[in-house]
Amino acid sequence: MRQRFLFGVGALVLVAAALGAVFRRSPAQQSTAGITAVAVFDSSSLQGPRQPIFFRHDIHVGQRKMACQYCHYSAGASNEPGIPSMQTCMGCHYLLVNGSTPANAAEIKKLKAAWNAKKLVEWVRVHMVARHLHFPHSLHLKGLGPQACATCHGNVARMPQVYKVNNVNNMGFCITCHLERKVSRDCSVCHY
């Protein structure tokens, strides 16, 4: 009788351990297409400026495969791609998406609190072209095709926090790109 009891308890322990292993995934197992989703509360150890709300480009672009222009919708029609509006964020996060980890849920709560308080989120700008330059994003999107954004901004699909990959204010960077693609290097094309 005692052996059956111990055998039964041992079997239950093994079943519980197996179920725990199935439902508890390590960060490496949470990877999607080589992109690992790791909960981070303090983003100060990552490259790039710390933002008031930790916006995960690696999740939105990398895992969810959202196109850059879904959020930066004005890039295809203007010189300035702009910072996405709160309405764009809340389109998904108001009712549908609340975060799959405690860290992500905490950041989404900050977003919702700002929305409900009608406060703008003061994002820290990462990329900025000098005022004396004319850089039509719309023309570059058409000319460079599907990888247009990554050409200057790097692979944001792998960046938990966006940082400068290329010095977009360095004239040499632009000239090199124009030379490679046999595009005009006339001064008046870029300079006012």
N, C-alpha and C positions, 0 to 999 in steps of 0.2 A: 504494500500500500504506500509506504513511504517512498519507494523508488518511483512509483507512478506519479506521485505528487511532485517530486523533484524533477522528473522528466517533463511533466506538464509546465512547471515554472520555468525550466530551462528553455522549453520551446517558446513560451510566451516572451521571454527575454530576447531570444533570437528574432522572433517576428517583430517585436517593437524596435529592435536595432535596425532591421532591414527597412521597415517603414520610415524610420527616422532618416536613413540614408537616402531614401527615395525622395522625401519631401524637403530635405535640407540640402540645398545646392551650394557648392563653393563658388567664389567669384569666377574661377576659371570655367566652371560649368554653366555660368550665366552668360557666357560669351555668345555673341551672335556675329557670324561672319568675321571672326577674329577680333571683335571689339568686346572688351570686358566691361561689364557694368558693375562698378564697385561703389558702395554707398560712401559718400564723403560729406561730412558736416562742415569741415573747415577747408576751404579751397585755397588757402594761402600758400600751401606747399606746391601747388600746380603752377605751370607757366602761365603768364598773362595776368592782367589786372584782376583783382578780386572784385566781383560784382555784388550789388546789394541783394540780388537773388541769384543763386547758383543755377544758371541756365545750362543744361547739359546738351551741347551740340552733338556729342557722341551718341546720345540717346535719340534725339529728335532726327538728326540727319543720318547717323550711322545705323541705328537699330530700326527706327520707324520709317526710314527712307523718305523723309520729307524733303522736297525740293527746296533749294535755297530761296527761290522766288515765291514760295508759299508765304513765308514770313517777310522777306525783303521784296515785297511785291512791286515797289516803284523802280527797282533796278532795271527792269525791262523797258521802261518808258521814260526814264529821266537820267540826269547826270548823277543823282544822289540815290543810293539804294535805301538809305535811311535805317532807322532803328524801328523794328516792328511795333505796331500799336498794341496797347493792352487788349483791345477788342480781338486782335488776331490770336493772342494767347488764350483769352477767355472763351473763344469759340470752341476749344477742346476742353479746357480745364474748368469751365464753370460747373458743368454737371457730370461730364463723362470720365475725365481722367484725373485721378486723385493721387497718383504716385504708387509705384509698386514696392517701394522700400520706405522705411521710416524717414530716411534722409531726403528722398525725393518728395515724400508727402509733406515734410516740414517746409520745403522750399515752395511747393505749390500753395500751401497755406499762407505764406508771405505774399504771394502773388494775389491770392483772393482777398486778403486783408487790404492790400493797396487798392484793388479794384472796388471793393465795398466802401472804402473811405474816400474814393475818387481822388486818390493821390497818384501822381506820376512816379514811376520807378526811375530813379536817377542812374541810368546805366553809364558805365565808364567806357568811353569810346576807345576802341582798339586800333582801328585803321582810320587815317585821315589824310587826304591829299591836300597839299598846300593850296592856299587861296588863289594864287596866281596861275594855277593849272586848270586846264579844261579836260576833264576825264569823263566822257560819256559812258556810263556803265552799259547803257542799252547797246551801243555800237560794239563794245567789247564782248558782250554776251552773244551777239549775232556772229561776230567774227571768230571767236574762239570755240564756239559750240558747247557741248555738254560739260567740258572740263573748265569752262571759263572762270568760274569762281575759284577753283583750286589753283589755277595758274598763279594768281596773286596771293590768295589767302591760305593756301596750303590745304591739306586734307582735313577739313573741320569735322568730318565724319569720325575721326579718331581722336578728336580733342575734347576732353571733358570741359575744359575752359579755353576759350579762344585766345590765341596769342599771335604776335607778329611772326610770320615765317619769313616773309620777304620785306625788305625796306621799300615800300611802295612810293616813298618820297625821294628815293634815290634815282636821279635821272638815268644813271647807268643801267639800272634794272629795266626801265622802260625802253631805252634805246636797244638793249640786247634783245628784248622781246620783239621789237619792231624789225630789227635786222633779221632775226630768225624767220620771221613770217613775211618778209619783204613788203613791209608797210611803210608808208610815208614817214620821213623823219624831219619834215619841214617844221621849223620852230613854231609857226602859227597854228599848226595842228593841235598842239598841246598847251601853248602859252598864250595868255591874253595879251 
